């Protein structure tokens, strides 16, 4: 009997092993995934120069509107209504900022379309900014950052109050998402 039980047990074990599925062959992709990351230095932006329209004298006769003073991105006065205004200053300048970050990286610039400037009496003027540049590619020359400039324009009337006007131009710079 013991032999018969052993044969039966052995037969059952063989049958169980025969019914057990063979392991599947391992598969590997033809092209494996790659782990990667791009590391960039932090973007910084700093003011180099202010947008300066110089000194403007309201000189036209009678009542008038819409006399324009304009400074381009090189700091040159491009418009000063000669009938109604006299523009003078050695200080004409475009707004200028310096951007630093990783070499050869593209940086987005966000320059507002306009900014309100005020005098001590809280009178205000709107400066329209020439914000055509929306990106900058940082050089790989090893220079510590790259500068960009922009100008603007102001429309004045015979009733514009006098005073020293100023206001902040908030510009931001960041890497594209």
C-alpha positions as CSV (number, residue, x, y, z in Angstrom):
1,X,0.0,0.0,0.0
2,X,2.8,2.3,0.8
3,X,4.2,1.9,-2.6
4,X,0.8,2.6,-4.2
5,X,0.4,5.7,-2.1
6,X,3.9,6.8,-3.1
7,X,3.2,6.2,-6.8
8,X,-0.1,8.1,-6.5
9,X,1.5,11.0,-4.7
10,X,4.3,11.0,-7.2
11,X,1.8,10.9,-10.1
12,X,-0.2,13.8,-8.5
13,X,3.0,15.8,-8.1
14,X,4.0,15.2,-11.7
15,X,0.5,16.1,-12.9
16,X,0.5,19.3,-10.8
17,X,3.9,20.3,-12.3
18,X,2.7,19.5,-15.8
19,X,-0.3,21.8,-15.3
20,X,1.8,24.6,-13.9
21,X,2.4,27.2,-16.6
22,X,5.9,27.8,-17.7
23,X,7.2,31.3,-16.9
24,X,6.7,33.8,-19.8
25,X,9.8,35.0,-21.5
26,X,10.9,38.4,-20.2
27,X,10.3,41.3,-22.6
28,X,12.4,44.5,-22.8
29,X,11.6,47.6,-24.8
30,X,13.6,48.3,-27.9
31,X,14.1,51.9,-26.7
32,X,14.3,52.4,-23.0
33,X,12.9,55.6,-21.3
34,X,15.5,58.2,-20.5
35,X,15.6,60.1,-17.2
36,X,16.5,63.8,-17.8
37,X,16.2,67.2,-16.3
38,X,17.2,70.7,-17.4
39,X,18.7,72.9,-14.6
40,X,18.7,76.7,-15.0
41,X,20.2,79.4,-12.9
42,X,17.6,81.7,-11.3
43,X,16.5,84.6,-13.5
44,X,17.3,88.0,-12.0
45,X,16.4,91.4,-13.3
46,X,17.7,94.8,-12.2
47,X,17.2,98.4,-13.2
48,X,20.2,100.1,-15.0
49,X,18.6,103.4,-16.2
50,X,15.3,105.2,-15.8
51,X,13.1,106.4,-18.7
52,X,13.8,110.1,-18.7
53,X,11.9,112.6,-20.9
54,X,14.1,115.5,-19.7
55,X,12.6,118.9,-19.1
56,X,9.5,119.9,-21.1
57,X,8.3,123.5,-21.3
58,X,4.6,124.0,-22.3
59,X,5.2,126.9,-24.7
60,X,2.4,126.9,-27.3
61,X,-0.1,129.8,-27.5
62,X,-3.7,129.3,-26.4
63,X,-5.4,126.1,-25.6
64,X,-4.1,122.9,-27.3
65,X,-4.1,119.1,-26.7
66,X,-2.2,116.1,-27.8
67,X,1.4,117.5,-28.0
68,X,3.6,114.4,-27.8
69,X,7.1,113.9,-26.3
70,X,8.6,110.5,-27.3
71,X,11.9,108.9,-26.3
72,X,13.0,105.8,-28.3
73,X,14.8,102.7,-27.0
74,X,18.2,104.3,-27.6
75,X,17.3,107.3,-25.4
76,X,16.9,109.7,-28.3
77,X,14.0,112.1,-28.4
78,X,11.9,111.1,-31.4
79,X,9.1,113.5,-31.0
80,X,8.7,116.9,-29.3
81,X,5.9,119.0,-30.7
82,X,7.8,122.1,-31.8
83,X,4.6,124.3,-31.9
84,X,3.6,123.7,-28.3
85,X,6.6,122.2,-26.5
86,X,10.3,122.9,-25.8
87,X,12.2,119.7,-24.8
88,X,15.6,120.0,-23.4
89,X,17.9,118.0,-21.2
90,X,21.2,116.2,-21.2
91,X,19.5,113.4,-19.4
92,X,17.2,111.9,-22.0
93,X,17.3,108.1,-21.6
94,X,15.5,105.0,-22.3
95,X,14.5,102.6,-19.5
96,X,17.2,99.9,-19.3
97,X,17.2,96.6,-17.4
98,X,19.8,93.8,-17.0
99,X,18.7,90.2,-17.0
100,X,20.9,87.3,-15.8
101,X,20.3,83.6,-15.8
102,X,21.6,80.6,-17.7
103,X,23.6,81.0,-20.9
104,X,21.7,80.6,-24.2
105,X,18.3,80.4,-22.3
106,X,15.3,82.3,-23.6
107,X,13.7,84.6,-21.0
108,X,10.2,86.1,-21.3
109,X,9.9,89.8,-20.6
110,X,6.7,91.3,-19.3
111,X,6.7,95.1,-19.9
112,X,3.4,97.0,-19.2
113,X,1.8,98.9,-22.1
114,X,1.7,102.0,-20.0
115,X,2.4,103.4,-16.6
116,X,0.9,106.3,-14.6
117,X,3.2,108.9,-13.2
118,X,2.3,111.5,-10.7
119,X,3.6,114.8,-9.2
120,X,3.7,116.0,-5.6
121,X,0.1,117.4,-6.0
122,X,-1.1,113.9,-7.2
123,X,-1.7,115.1,-10.8
124,X,-1.1,112.2,-13.1
125,X,0.1,111.5,-16.7
126,X,0.1,108.2,-18.6
127,X,3.3,107.1,-20.2
128,X,2.8,104.7,-23.1
129,X,5.7,102.3,-23.3
130,X,7.4,101.0,-26.4
131,X,7.3,97.4,-25.3
132,X,8.0,95.6,-28.6
133,X,10.6,93.3,-27.1
134,X,9.0,90.3,-25.3
135,X,11.9,87.9,-25.1
136,X,15.7,87.9,-24.7
137,X,18.1,85.1,-25.3
138,X,20.9,85.3,-22.8
139,X,24.4,85.2,-24.4
140,X,26.9,82.4,-24.0
141,X,29.8,84.8,-24.1
142,X,30.2,84.6,-20.3
143,X,29.1,88.3,-19.9
144,X,27.2,88.8,-16.6
145,X,23.8,89.2,-18.1
146,X,22.2,91.0,-21.0
147,X,20.6,94.4,-21.1
148,X,17.4,95.5,-22.9
149,X,16.0,99.0,-23.3
150,X,12.6,100.5,-24.1
151,X,11.3,104.0,-24.6
152,X,7.9,105.7,-24.3
153,X,5.7,108.7,-25.1
154,X,3.6,111.2,-23.2
155,X,0.8,113.3,-24.6
156,X,0.5,116.8,-23.0
157,X,-2.1,119.5,-23.1
158,X,-1.9,123.3,-22.5
159,X,-3.6,122.6,-19.1
160,X,-1.1,119.9,-17.9
161,X,-0.1,120.9,-14.4
162,X,3.6,121.5,-13.8
163,X,5.8,119.5,-11.4
164,X,8.2,116.7,-11.3
165,X,6.4,113.5,-12.3
166,X,7.5,110.0,-11.6
167,X,6.2,106.4,-11.3
168,X,7.5,102.9,-11.1
169,X,7.7,100.7,-14.3
170,X,7.3,97.2,-13.0
171,X,9.0,94.8,-15.5
172,X,9.3,91.0,-14.9
173,X,11.4,88.3,-16.5
174,X,11.0,84.6,-16.3
175,X,11.8,81.4,-18.2
176,X,9.1,80.0,-20.5
177,X,7.0,77.2,-18.9
